[in-house]
Amino acid sequence: MGKGTQDKSSQKEYIVNRVDMLLQVLDTIDAETAGVEEIDRIIGMLDDLELKCKQFRYDWEKSEKDEK
């Protein structure tokens, strides 16, 4: 797996890249032929993004407390 994302700027860029990736996946889905698998893939991507955002939120809160 990749190196951890530590600073706020890198974490924000990670989120932007993941949202872009999600949008690309959505753009490739054909509404006429899409099935449950495509929806499950989107849900999985959203779940992963939510988990990462929560991790970054924790990191940011910890960083703010450490600065005080």
CHARMM-style PDB file with segment names, atoms N, HN, CA, C and O in Angstrom:
ATOM      1  N   MET     1       0.837  -1.180   0.000  1.00  0.00      PROA
ATOM      2  CA  MET     1       0.000   0.000   0.000  1.00  0.00      PROA
ATOM      3  C   MET     1       0.880   1.239   0.000  1.00  0.00      PROA
ATOM      4  O   MET     1       2.069   1.163   0.310  1.00  0.00      PROA
ATOM      5  N   GLY     2       0.299   2.378  -0.347  1.00  0.00      PROA
ATOM      6  HN  GLY     2      -0.667   2.441  -0.599  1.00  0.00      PROA
ATOM      7  CA  GLY     2       1.045   3.620  -0.492  1.00  0.00      PROA
ATOM      8  C   GLY     2       1.432   4.254   0.824  1.00  0.00      PROA
ATOM      9  O   GLY     2       0.980   3.850   1.896  1.00  0.00      PROA
ATOM     10  N   LYS     3       2.274   5.250   0.712  1.00  0.00      PROA
ATOM     11  HN  LYS     3       2.641   5.578  -0.159  1.00  0.00      PROA
ATOM     12  CA  LYS     3       2.737   6.013   1.866  1.00  0.00      PROA
ATOM     13  C   LYS     3       1.572   6.805   2.450  1.00  0.00      PROA
ATOM     14  O   LYS     3       0.720   7.297   1.710  1.00  0.00      PROA
ATOM     15  N   GLY     4       1.533   6.927   3.760  1.00  0.00      PROA
ATOM     16  HN  GLY     4       2.225   6.527   4.361  1.00  0.00      PROA
ATOM     17  CA  GLY     4       0.475   7.673   4.407  1.00  0.00      PROA
ATOM     18  C   GLY     4       0.500   9.146   4.041  1.00  0.00      PROA
ATOM     19  O   GLY     4       1.562   9.718   3.793  1.00  0.00      PROA
ATOM     20  N   THR     5      -0.659   9.743   4.009  1.00  0.00      PROA
ATOM     21  HN  THR     5      -1.521   9.278   4.211  1.00  0.00      PROA
ATOM     22  CA  THR     5      -0.798  11.160   3.698  1.00  0.00      PROA
ATOM     23  C   THR     5      -0.863  11.909   5.019  1.00  0.00      PROA
ATOM     24  O   THR     5      -1.793  11.717   5.802  1.00  0.00      PROA
ATOM     25  N   GLN     6       0.135  12.773   5.270  1.00  0.00      PROA
ATOM     26  HN  GLN     6       0.891  12.929   4.634  1.00  0.00      PROA
ATOM     27  CA  GLN     6       0.266  13.366   6.592  1.00  0.00      PROA
ATOM     28  C   GLN     6      -0.194  14.818   6.702  1.00  0.00      PROA
ATOM     29  O   GLN     6      -0.919  15.154   7.638  1.00  0.00      PROA
ATOM     30  N   ASP     7       0.202  15.680   5.778  1.00  0.00      PROA
ATOM     31  HN  ASP     7       0.791  15.406   5.017  1.00  0.00      PROA
ATOM     32  CA  ASP     7      -0.117  17.094   5.946  1.00  0.00      PROA
ATOM     33  C   ASP     7      -1.486  17.419   5.342  1.00  0.00      PROA
ATOM     34  O   ASP     7      -1.984  16.708   4.469  1.00  0.00      PROA
ATOM     35  N   LYS     8      -2.071  18.497   5.823  1.00  0.00      PROA
ATOM     36  HN  LYS     8      -1.666  19.074   6.532  1.00  0.00      PROA
ATOM     37  CA  LYS     8      -3.424  18.876   5.402  1.00  0.00      PROA
ATOM     38  C   LYS     8      -3.538  19.075   3.900  1.00  0.00      PROA
ATOM     39  O   LYS     8      -4.529  18.670   3.291  1.00  0.00      PROA
ATOM     40  N   SER     9      -2.545  19.685   3.311  1.00  0.00      PROA
ATOM     41  HN  SER     9      -1.741  20.013   3.806  1.00  0.00      PROA
ATOM     42  CA  SER     9      -2.578  19.941   1.875  1.00  0.00      PROA
ATOM     43  C   SER     9      -2.614  18.627   1.084  1.00  0.00      PROA
ATOM     44  O   SER     9      -3.385  18.490   0.134  1.00  0.00      PROA
ATOM     45  N   SER    10      -1.789  17.683   1.476  1.00  0.00      PROA
ATOM     46  HN  SER    10      -1.162  17.795   2.247  1.00  0.00      PROA
ATOM     47  CA  SER    10      -1.766  16.377   0.806  1.00  0.00      PROA
ATOM     48  C   SER    10      -3.067  15.615   1.033  1.00  0.00      PROA
ATOM     49  O   SER    10      -3.563  14.935   0.135  1.00  0.00      PROA
ATOM     50  N   GLN    11      -3.609  15.734   2.231  1.00  0.00      PROA
ATOM     51  HN  GLN    11      -3.206  16.287   2.961  1.00  0.00      PROA
ATOM     52  CA  GLN    11      -4.867  15.062   2.533  1.00  0.00      PROA
ATOM     53  C   GLN    11      -6.010  15.646   1.705  1.00  0.00      PROA
ATOM     54  O   GLN    11      -6.851  14.908   1.191  1.00  0.00      PROA
ATOM     55  N   LYS    12      -6.035  16.966   1.580  1.00  0.00      PROA
ATOM     56  HN  LYS    12      -5.352  17.565   1.998  1.00  0.00      PROA
ATOM     57  CA  LYS    12      -7.060  17.608   0.756  1.00  0.00      PROA
ATOM     58  C   LYS    12      -6.920  17.172  -0.697  1.00  0.00      PROA
ATOM     59  O   LYS    12      -7.916  16.880  -1.360  1.00  0.00      PROA
ATOM     60  N   GLU    13      -5.691  17.129  -1.188  1.00  0.00      PROA
ATOM     61  HN  GLU    13      -4.883  17.366  -0.649  1.00  0.00      PROA
ATOM     62  CA  GLU    13      -5.443  16.700  -2.567  1.00  0.00      PROA
ATOM     63  C   GLU    13      -5.877  15.250  -2.774  1.00  0.00      PROA
ATOM     64  O   GLU    13      -6.404  14.902  -3.830  1.00  0.00      PROA
ATOM     65  N   TYR    14      -5.657  14.415  -1.775  1.00  0.00      PROA
ATOM     66  HN  TYR    14      -5.229  14.698  -0.916  1.00  0.00      PROA
ATOM     67  CA  TYR    14      -6.099  13.018  -1.835  1.00  0.00      PROA
ATOM     68  C   TYR    14      -7.618  12.958  -2.012  1.00  0.00      PROA
ATOM     69  O   TYR    14      -8.121  12.211  -2.852  1.00  0.00      PROA
ATOM     70  N   ILE    15      -8.342  13.747  -1.220  1.00  0.00      PROA
ATOM     71  HN  ILE    15      -7.934  14.354  -0.539  1.00  0.00      PROA
ATOM     72  CA  ILE    15      -9.807  13.770  -1.309  1.00  0.00      PROA
ATOM     73  C   ILE    15     -10.254  14.254  -2.682  1.00  0.00      PROA
ATOM     74  O   ILE    15     -11.149  13.665  -3.288  1.00  0.00      PROA
ATOM     75  N   VAL    16      -9.638  15.317  -3.175  1.00  0.00      PROA
ATOM     76  HN  VAL    16      -8.911  15.796  -2.683  1.00  0.00      PROA
ATOM     77  CA  VAL    16      -9.981  15.846  -4.502  1.00  0.00      PROA
ATOM     78  C   VAL    16      -9.773  14.774  -5.566  1.00  0.00      PROA
ATOM     79  O   VAL    16     -10.622  14.590  -6.439  1.00  0.00      PROA
ATOM     80  N   ASN    17      -8.648  14.067  -5.497  1.00  0.00      PROA
ATOM     81  HN  ASN    17      -7.958  14.217  -4.788  1.00  0.00      PROA
ATOM     82  CA  ASN    17      -8.362  13.019  -6.476  1.00  0.00      PROA
ATOM     83  C   ASN    17      -9.380  11.888  -6.404  1.00  0.00      PROA
ATOM     84  O   ASN    17      -9.795  11.360  -7.435  1.00  0.00      PROA
ATOM     85  N   ARG    18      -9.782  11.517  -5.200  1.00  0.00      PROA
ATOM     86  HN  ARG    18      -9.445  11.946  -4.362  1.00  0.00      PROA
ATOM     87  CA  ARG    18     -10.772  10.446  -5.041  1.00  0.00      PROA
ATOM     88  C   ARG    18     -12.142  10.865  -5.565  1.00  0.00      PROA
ATOM     89  O   ARG    18     -12.848  10.062  -6.173  1.00  0.00      PROA
ATOM     90  N   VAL    19     -12.513  12.109  -5.333  1.00  0.00      PROA
ATOM     91  HN  VAL    19     -11.939  12.762  -4.839  1.00  0.00      PROA
ATOM     92  CA  VAL    19     -13.788  12.611  -5.861  1.00  0.00      PROA
ATOM     93  C   VAL    19     -13.738  12.635  -7.386  1.00  0.00      PROA
ATOM     94  O   VAL    19     -14.704  12.257  -8.048  1.00  0.00      PROA
ATOM     95  N   ASP    20     -12.619  13.076  -7.941  1.00  0.00      PROA
ATOM     96  HN  ASP    20     -11.833  13.383  -7.404  1.00  0.00      PROA
ATOM     97  CA  ASP    20     -12.455  13.061  -9.400  1.00  0.00      PROA
ATOM     98  C   ASP    20     -12.582  11.643  -9.948  1.00  0.00      PROA
ATOM     99  O   ASP    20     -13.226  11.421 -10.974  1.00  0.00      PROA
ATOM    100  N   MET    21     -11.965  10.685  -9.257  1.00  0.00      PROA
ATOM    101  HN  MET    21     -11.443  10.865  -8.423  1.00  0.00      PROA
ATOM    102  CA  MET    21     -12.040   9.295  -9.687  1.00  0.00      PROA
ATOM    103  C   MET    21     -13.490   8.799  -9.653  1.00  0.00      PROA
ATOM    104  O   MET    21     -13.939   8.108 -10.567  1.00  0.00      PROA
ATOM    105  N   LEU    22     -14.207   9.158  -8.599  1.00  0.00      PROA
ATOM    106  HN  LEU    22     -13.842   9.720  -7.857  1.00  0.00      PROA
ATOM    107  CA  LEU    22     -15.616   8.777  -8.488  1.00  0.00      PROA
ATOM    108  C   LEU    22     -16.428   9.373  -9.633  1.00  0.00      PROA
ATOM    109  O   LEU    22     -17.276   8.697 -10.216  1.00  0.00      PROA
ATOM    110  N   LEU    23     -16.172  10.625  -9.950  1.00  0.00      PROA
ATOM    111  HN  LEU    23     -15.484  11.174  -9.476  1.00  0.00      PROA
ATOM    112  CA  LEU    23     -16.883  11.269 -11.059  1.00  0.00      PROA
ATOM    113  C   LEU    23     -16.578  10.589 -12.389  1.00  0.00      PROA
ATOM    114  O   LEU    23     -17.460  10.462 -13.238  1.00  0.00      PROA
ATOM    115  N   GLN    24     -15.347  10.158 -12.572  1.00  0.00      PROA
ATOM    116  HN  GLN    24     -14.630  10.261 -11.882  1.00  0.00      PROA
ATOM    117  CA  GLN    24     -14.988   9.436 -13.796  1.00  0.00      PROA
ATOM    118  C   GLN    24     -15.746   8.116 -13.890  1.00  0.00      PROA
ATOM    119  O   GLN    24     -16.234   7.746 -14.958  1.00  0.00      PROA
ATOM    120  N   VAL    25     -15.839   7.417 -12.778  1.00  0.00      PROA
ATOM    121  HN  VAL    25     -15.442   7.717 -11.911  1.00  0.00      PROA
ATOM    122  CA  VAL    25     -16.594   6.156 -12.759  1.00  0.00      PROA
ATOM    123  C   VAL    25     -18.052   6.425 -13.100  1.00  0.00      PROA
ATOM    124  O   VAL    25     -18.651   5.703 -13.897  1.00  0.00      PROA
ATOM    125  N   LEU    26     -18.622   7.460 -12.500  1.00  0.00      PROA
ATOM    126  HN  LEU    26     -18.135   8.046 -11.853  1.00  0.00      PROA
ATOM    127  CA  LEU    26     -20.018   7.803 -12.784  1.00  0.00      PROA
ATOM    128  C   LEU    26     -20.219   8.143 -14.253  1.00  0.00      PROA
ATOM    129  O   LEU    26     -21.228   7.767 -14.848  1.00  0.00      PROA
ATOM    130  N   ASP    27     -19.267   8.850 -14.836  1.00  0.00      PROA
ATOM    131  HN  ASP    27     -18.447   9.156 -14.352  1.00  0.00      PROA
ATOM    132  CA  ASP    27     -19.368   9.223 -16.249  1.00  0.00      PROA
ATOM    133  C   ASP    27     -19.333   8.015 -17.174  1.00  0.00      PROA
ATOM    134  O   ASP    27     -19.904   8.054 -18.264  1.00  0.00      PROA
ATOM    135  N   THR    28     -18.673   6.948 -16.754  1.00  0.00      PROA
ATOM    136  HN  THR    28     -18.209   6.916 -15.869  1.00  0.00      PROA
ATOM    137  CA  THR    28     -18.549   5.771 -17.618  1.00  0.00      PROA
ATOM    138  C   THR    28     -19.735   4.825 -17.506  1.00  0.00      PROA
ATOM    139  O   THR    28     -19.866   3.901 -18.309  1.00  0.00      PROA
ATOM    140  N   ILE    29     -20.589   5.042 -16.531  1.00  0.00      PROA
ATOM    141  HN  ILE    29     -20.482   5.793 -15.879  1.00  0.00      PROA
ATOM    142  CA  ILE    29     -21.737   4.148 -16.342  1.00  0.00      PROA
ATOM    143  C   ILE    29     -22.826   4.484 -17.351  1.00  0.00      PROA
ATOM    144  O   ILE    29     -23.231   5.637 -17.498  1.00  0.00      PROA
ATOM    145  N   ASP    30     -23.278   3.465 -18.029  1.00  0.00      PROA
ATOM    146  HN  ASP    30     -22.949   2.529 -17.909  1.00  0.00      PROA
ATOM    147  CA  ASP    30     -24.393   3.600 -18.968  1.00  0.00      PROA
ATOM    148  C   ASP    30     -25.682   3.345 -18.190  1.00  0.00      PROA
ATOM    149  O   ASP    30     -25.921   2.235 -17.715  1.00  0.00      PROA
ATOM    150  N   ALA    31     -26.497   4.365 -18.068  1.00  0.00      PROA
ATOM    151  HN  ALA    31     -26.303   5.267 -18.455  1.00  0.00      PROA
ATOM    152  CA  ALA    31     -27.727   4.268 -17.277  1.00  0.00      PROA
ATOM    153  C   ALA    31     -28.663   3.179 -17.795  1.00  0.00      PROA
ATOM    154  O   ALA    31     -29.447   2.620 -17.028  1.00  0.00      PROA
ATOM    155  N   GLU    32     -28.589   2.881 -19.066  1.00  0.00      PROA
ATOM    156  HN  GLU    32     -27.952   3.334 -19.689  1.00  0.00      PROA
ATOM    157  CA  GLU    32     -29.474   1.876 -19.661  1.00  0.00      PROA
ATOM    158  C   GLU    32     -29.042   0.447 -19.338  1.00  0.00      PROA
ATOM    159  O   GLU    32     -29.880  -0.452 -19.262  1.00  0.00      PROA
ATOM    160  N   THR    33     -27.754   0.238 -19.151  1.00  0.00      PROA
ATOM    161  HN  THR    33     -27.074   0.969 -19.213  1.00  0.00      PROA
ATOM    162  CA  THR    33     -27.262  -1.123 -18.940  1.00  0.00      PROA
ATOM    163  C   THR    33     -26.670  -1.347 -17.554  1.00  0.00      PROA
ATOM    164  O   THR    33     -26.297  -2.472 -17.220  1.00  0.00      PROA
ATOM    165  N   ALA    34     -26.578  -0.309 -16.754  1.00  0.00      PROA
ATOM    166  HN  ALA    34     -26.881   0.604 -17.025  1.00  0.00      PROA
ATOM    167  CA  ALA    34     -25.971  -0.425 -15.423  1.00  0.00      PROA
ATOM    168  C   ALA    34     -26.778  -1.374 -14.555  1.00  0.00      PROA
ATOM    169  O   ALA    34     -28.001  -1.468 -14.659  1.00  0.00      PROA
ATOM    170  N   GLY    35     -26.053  -2.067 -13.702  1.00  0.00      PROA
ATOM    171  HN  GLY    35     -25.060  -1.991 -13.618  1.00  0.00      PROA
ATOM    172  CA  GLY    35     -26.702  -3.001 -12.795  1.00  0.00      PROA
ATOM    173  C   GLY    35     -26.276  -2.759 -11.365  1.00  0.00      PROA
ATOM    174  O   GLY    35     -25.669  -1.742 -11.032  1.00  0.00      PROA
ATOM    175  N   VAL    36     -26.609  -3.712 -10.541  1.00  0.00      PROA
ATOM    176  HN  VAL    36     -27.103  -4.538 -10.811  1.00  0.00      PROA
ATOM    177  CA  VAL    36     -26.316  -3.629  -9.113  1.00  0.00      PROA
ATOM    178  C   VAL    36     -24.808  -3.533  -8.864  1.00  0.00      PROA
ATOM    179  O   VAL    36     -24.376  -2.872  -7.919  1.00  0.00      PROA
ATOM    180  N   GLU    37     -24.016  -4.186  -9.701  1.00  0.00      PROA
ATOM    181  HN  GLU    37     -24.367  -4.723 -10.468  1.00  0.00      PROA
ATOM    182  CA  GLU    37     -22.561  -4.161  -9.515  1.00  0.00      PROA
ATOM    183  C   GLU    37     -22.019  -2.735  -9.573  1.00  0.00      PROA
ATOM    184  O   GLU    37     -21.156  -2.361  -8.778  1.00  0.00      PROA
ATOM    185  N   GLU    38     -22.518  -1.956 -10.500  1.00  0.00      PROA
ATOM    186  HN  GLU    38     -23.219  -2.260 -11.145  1.00  0.00      PROA
ATOM    187  CA  GLU    38     -22.055  -0.568 -10.620  1.00  0.00      PROA
ATOM    188  C   GLU    38     -22.444   0.246  -9.389  1.00  0.00      PROA
ATOM    189  O   GLU    38     -21.649   1.035  -8.879  1.00  0.00      PROA
ATOM    190  N   ILE    39     -23.658   0.051  -8.924  1.00  0.00      PROA
ATOM    191  HN  ILE    39     -24.305  -0.590  -9.338  1.00  0.00      PROA
ATOM    192  CA  ILE    39     -24.105   0.757  -7.710  1.00  0.00      PROA
ATOM    193  C   ILE    39     -23.257   0.331  -6.516  1.00  0.00      PROA
ATOM    194  O   ILE    39     -22.854   1.165  -5.705  1.00  0.00      PROA
ATOM    195  N   ASP    40     -22.988  -0.972  -6.409  1.00  0.00      PROA
ATOM    196  HN  ASP    40     -23.315  -1.650  -7.067  1.00  0.00      PROA
ATOM    197  CA  ASP    40     -22.153  -1.460  -5.310  1.00  0.00      PROA
ATOM    198  C   ASP    40     -20.746  -0.868  -5.372  1.00  0.00      PROA
ATOM    199  O   ASP    40     -20.156  -0.554  -4.338  1.00  0.00      PROA
ATOM    200  N   ARG    41     -20.213  -0.718  -6.575  1.00  0.00      PROA
ATOM    201  HN  ARG    41     -20.691  -0.974  -7.415  1.00  0.00      PROA
ATOM    202  CA  ARG    41     -18.879  -0.127  -6.729  1.00  0.00      PROA
ATOM    203  C   ARG    41     -18.898   1.329  -6.261  1.00  0.00      PROA
ATOM    204  O   ARG    41     -17.976   1.769  -5.575  1.00  0.00      PROA
ATOM    205  N   ILE    42     -19.931   2.071  -6.622  1.00  0.00      PROA
ATOM    206  HN  ILE    42     -20.680   1.714  -7.180  1.00  0.00      PROA
ATOM    207  CA  ILE    42     -20.046   3.472  -6.195  1.00  0.00      PROA
ATOM    208  C   ILE    42     -20.179   3.555  -4.678  1.00  0.00      PROA
ATOM    209  O   ILE    42     -19.534   4.384  -4.036  1.00  0.00      PROA
ATOM    210  N   ILE    43     -21.014   2.698  -4.113  1.00  0.00      PROA
ATOM    211  HN  ILE    43     -21.539   2.025  -4.635  1.00  0.00      PROA
ATOM    212  CA  ILE    43     -21.182   2.679  -2.657  1.00  0.00      PROA
ATOM    213  C   ILE    43     -19.851   2.379  -1.978  1.00  0.00      PROA
ATOM    214  O   ILE    43     -19.506   3.011  -0.979  1.00  0.00      PROA
ATOM    215  N   GLY    44     -19.108   1.426  -2.509  1.00  0.00      PROA
ATOM    216  HN  GLY    44     -19.388   0.913  -3.320  1.00  0.00      PROA
ATOM    217  CA  GLY    44     -17.796   1.093  -1.947  1.00  0.00      PROA
ATOM    218  C   GLY    44     -16.840   2.268  -2.001  1.00  0.00      PROA
ATOM    219  O   GLY    44     -16.116   2.536  -1.042  1.00  0.00      PROA
ATOM    220  N   MET    45     -16.839   2.967  -3.124  1.00  0.00      PROA
ATOM    221  HN  MET    45     -17.427   2.750  -3.903  1.00  0.00      PROA
ATOM    222  CA  MET    45     -15.964   4.136  -3.261  1.00  0.00      PROA
ATOM    223  C   MET    45     -16.364   5.229  -2.274  1.00  0.00      PROA
ATOM    224  O   MET    45     -15.502   5.872  -1.675  1.00  0.00      PROA
ATOM    225  N   LEU    46     -17.665   5.439  -2.103  1.00  0.00      PROA
ATOM    226  HN  LEU    46     -18.365   4.917  -2.590  1.00  0.00      PROA
ATOM    227  CA  LEU    46     -18.140   6.445  -1.150  1.00  0.00      PROA
ATOM    228  C   LEU    46     -17.794   6.044   0.283  1.00  0.00      PROA
ATOM    229  O   LEU    46     -17.406   6.888   1.091  1.00  0.00      PROA
ATOM    230  N   ASP    47     -17.937   4.755   0.597  1.00  0.00      PROA
ATOM    231  HN  ASP    47     -18.253   4.069  -0.059  1.00  0.00      PROA
ATOM    232  CA  ASP    47     -17.577   4.269   1.932  1.00  0.00      PROA
ATOM    233  C   ASP    47     -16.094   4.489   2.210  1.00  0.00      PROA
ATOM    234  O   ASP    47     -15.719   4.938   3.293  1.00  0.00      PROA
ATOM    235  N   ASP    48     -15.248   4.167   1.220  1.00  0.00      PROA
ATOM    236  HN  ASP    48     -15.553   3.802   0.340  1.00  0.00      PROA
ATOM    237  CA  ASP    48     -13.805   4.375   1.378  1.00  0.00      PROA
ATOM    238  C   ASP    48     -13.484   5.852   1.577  1.00  0.00      PROA
ATOM    239  O   ASP    48     -12.653   6.206   2.413  1.00  0.00      PROA
ATOM    240  N   LEU    49     -14.143   6.707   0.809  1.00  0.00      PROA
ATOM    241  HN  LEU    49     -14.819   6.420   0.130  1.00  0.00      PROA
ATOM    242  CA  LEU    49     -13.917   8.149   0.921  1.00  0.00      PROA
ATOM    243  C   LEU    49     -14.363   8.661   2.291  1.00  0.00      PROA
ATOM    244  O   LEU    49     -13.676   9.476   2.907  1.00  0.00      PROA
ATOM    245  N   GLU    50     -15.502   8.186   2.758  1.00  0.00      PROA
ATOM    246  HN  GLU    50     -16.060   7.524   2.257  1.00  0.00      PROA
ATOM    247  CA  GLU    50     -15.979   8.593   4.081  1.00  0.00      PROA
ATOM    248  C   GLU    50     -14.988   8.179   5.165  1.00  0.00      PROA
ATOM    249  O   GLU    50     -14.686   8.965   6.064  1.00  0.00      PROA
ATOM    250  N   LEU    51     -14.488   6.965   5.084  1.00  0.00      PROA
ATOM    251  HN  LEU    51     -14.733   6.327   4.354  1.00  0.00      PROA
ATOM    252  CA  LEU    51     -13.521   6.479   6.064  1.00  0.00      PROA
ATOM    253  C   LEU    51     -12.262   7.341   6.066  1.00  0.00      PROA
ATOM    254  O   LEU    51     -11.753   7.702   7.128  1.00  0.00      PROA
ATOM    255  N   LYS    52     -11.764   7.669   4.881  1.00  0.00      PROA
ATOM    256  HN  LYS    52     -12.177   7.376   4.019  1.00  0.00      PROA
ATOM    257  CA  LYS    52     -10.565   8.490   4.769  1.00  0.00      PROA
ATOM    258  C   LYS    52     -10.819   9.895   5.322  1.00  0.00      PROA
ATOM    259  O   LYS    52      -9.975  10.446   6.028  1.00  0.00      PROA
ATOM    260  N   CYS    53     -11.976  10.471   5.004  1.00  0.00      PROA
ATOM    261  HN  CYS    53     -12.662  10.024   4.431  1.00  0.00      PROA
ATOM    262  CA  CYS    53     -12.308  11.809   5.513  1.00  0.00      PROA
ATOM    263  C   CYS    53     -12.372  11.808   7.034  1.00  0.00      PROA
ATOM    264  O   CYS    53     -11.907  12.751   7.675  1.00  0.00      PROA
ATOM    265  N   LYS    54     -12.941  10.767   7.613  1.00  0.00      PROA
ATOM    266  HN  LYS    54     -13.320  10.001   7.092  1.00  0.00      PROA
ATOM    267  CA  LYS    54     -13.001  10.668   9.072  1.00  0.00      PROA
ATOM    268  C   LYS    54     -11.601  10.555   9.659  1.00  0.00      PROA
ATOM    269  O   LYS    54     -11.314  11.148  10.699  1.00  0.00      PROA
ATOM    270  N   GLN    55     -10.730   9.799   9.000  1.00  0.00      PROA
ATOM    271  HN  GLN    55     -10.964   9.318   8.155  1.00  0.00      PROA
ATOM    272  CA  GLN    55      -9.346   9.677   9.454  1.00  0.00      PROA
ATOM    273  C   GLN    55      -8.643  11.030   9.388  1.00  0.00      PROA
ATOM    274  O   GLN    55      -7.946  11.416  10.326  1.00  0.00      PROA
ATOM    275  N   PHE    56      -8.826  11.748   8.286  1.00  0.00      PROA
ATOM    276  HN  PHE    56      -9.393  11.435   7.524  1.00  0.00      PROA
ATOM    277  CA  PHE    56      -8.209  13.061   8.142  1.00  0.00      PROA
ATOM    278  C   PHE    56      -8.772  14.031   9.183  1.00  0.00      PROA
ATOM    279  O   PHE    56      -8.029  14.835   9.745  1.00  0.00      PROA
ATOM    280  N   ARG    57     -10.068  13.957   9.440  1.00  0.00      PROA
ATOM    281  HN  ARG    57     -10.671  13.304   8.984  1.00  0.00      PROA
ATOM    282  CA  ARG    57     -10.684  14.824  10.448  1.00  0.00      PROA
ATOM    283  C   ARG    57     -10.038  14.581  11.806  1.00  0.00      PROA
ATOM    284  O   ARG    57      -9.718  15.525  12.529  1.00  0.00      PROA
ATOM    285  N   TYR    58      -9.850  13.318  12.143  1.00  0.00      PROA
ATOM    286  HN  TYR    58     -10.109  12.551  11.556  1.00  0.00      PROA
ATOM    287  CA  TYR    58      -9.184  12.963  13.394  1.00  0.00      PROA
ATOM    288  C   TYR    58      -7.768  13.541  13.424  1.00  0.00      PROA
ATOM    289  O   TYR    58      -7.345  14.122  14.424  1.00  0.00      PROA
ATOM    290  N   ASP    59      -7.040  13.374  12.310  1.00  0.00      PROA
ATOM    291  HN  ASP    59      -7.383  12.903  11.498  1.00  0.00      PROA
ATOM    292  CA  ASP    59      -5.675  13.911  12.222  1.00  0.00      PROA
ATOM    293  C   ASP    59      -5.665  15.422  12.423  1.00  0.00      PROA
ATOM    294  O   ASP    59      -4.802  15.954  13.122  1.00  0.00      PROA
ATOM    295  N   TRP    60      -6.632  16.118  11.807  1.00  0.00      PROA
ATOM    296  HN  TRP    60      -7.333  15.686  11.239  1.00  0.00      PROA
ATOM    297  CA  TRP    60      -6.682  17.578  11.895  1.00  0.00      PROA
ATOM    298  C   TRP    60      -7.024  18.013  13.318  1.00  0.00      PROA
ATOM    299  O   TRP    60      -6.453  18.978  13.826  1.00  0.00      PROA
ATOM    300  N   GLU    61      -7.948  17.307  13.960  1.00  0.00      PROA
ATOM    301  HN  GLU    61      -8.412  16.523  13.548  1.00  0.00      PROA
ATOM    302  CA  GLU    61      -8.289  17.640  15.347  1.00  0.00      PROA
ATOM    303  C   GLU    61      -7.075  17.434  16.244  1.00  0.00      PROA
ATOM    304  O   GLU    61      -6.772  18.273  17.092  1.00  0.00      PROA
ATOM    305  N   LYS    62      -6.387  16.320  16.055  1.00  0.00      PROA
ATOM    306  HN  LYS    62      -6.634  15.639  15.366  1.00  0.00      PROA
ATOM    307  CA  LYS    62      -5.200  16.020  16.855  1.00  0.00      PROA
ATOM    308  C   LYS    62      -4.131  17.081  16.632  1.00  0.00      PROA
ATOM    309  O   LYS    62      -3.477  17.517  17.579  1.00  0.00      PROA
ATOM    310  N   SER    63      -3.953  17.494  15.388  1.00  0.00      PROA
ATOM    311  HN  SER    63      -4.484  17.140  14.618  1.00  0.00      PROA
ATOM    312  CA  SER    63      -2.967  18.520  15.054  1.00  0.00      PROA
ATOM    313  C   SER    63      -3.296  19.837  15.753  1.00  0.00      PROA
ATOM    314  O   SER    63      -2.403  20.512  16.266  1.00  0.00      PROA
ATOM    315  N   GLU    64      -4.571  20.197  15.772  1.00  0.00      PROA
ATOM    316  HN  GLU    64      -5.296  19.648  15.355  1.00  0.00      PROA
ATOM    317  CA  GLU    64      -4.986  21.440  16.429  1.00  0.00      PROA
ATOM    318  C   GLU    64      -4.751  21.364  17.929  1.00  0.00      PROA
ATOM    319  O   GLU    64      -4.330  22.350  18.536  1.00  0.00      PROA
ATOM    320  N   LYS    65      -5.013  20.215  18.537  1.00  0.00      PROA
ATOM    321  HN  LYS    65      -5.355  19.415  18.044  1.00  0.00      PROA
ATOM    322  CA  LYS    65      -4.792  20.056  19.975  1.00  0.00      PROA
ATOM    323  C   LYS    65      -3.307  20.109  20.303  1.00  0.00      PROA
ATOM    324  O   LYS    65      -2.908  20.681  21.318  1.00  0.00      PROA
ATOM    325  N   ASP    66      -2.486  19.507  19.436  1.00  0.00      PROA
ATOM    326  HN  ASP    66      -2.809  19.043  18.612  1.00  0.00      PROA
ATOM    327  CA  ASP    66      -1.037  19.506  19.660  1.00  0.00      PROA
ATOM    328  C   ASP    66      -0.446  20.907  19.561  1.00  0.00      PROA
ATOM    329  O   ASP    66       0.569  21.200  20.193  1.00  0.00      PROA
ATOM    330  N   GLU    67      -1.079  21.777  18.769  1.00  0.00      PROA
ATOM    331  HN  GLU    67      -1.904  21.539  18.256  1.00  0.00      PROA
ATOM    332  CA  GLU    67      -0.595  23.149  18.603  1.00  0.00      PROA
ATOM    333  C   GLU    67      -0.888  24.004  19.825  1.00  0.00      PROA
ATOM    334  O   GLU    67      -0.239  25.029  20.031  1.00  0.00      PROA
ATOM    335  N   LYS    68      -1.848  23.603  20.630  1.00  0.00      PROA
ATOM    336  HN  LYS    68      -2.376  22.770  20.463  1.00  0.00      PROA
ATOM    337  CA  LYS    68      -2.234  24.398  21.813  1.00  0.00      PROA
ATOM    338  C   LYS    68      -1.347  24.125  22.990  1.00  0.00      PROA
ATOM    339  OT1 LYS    68      -1.538  24.711  24.056  1.00  0.00      PROA
TER     340      LYS     68
END
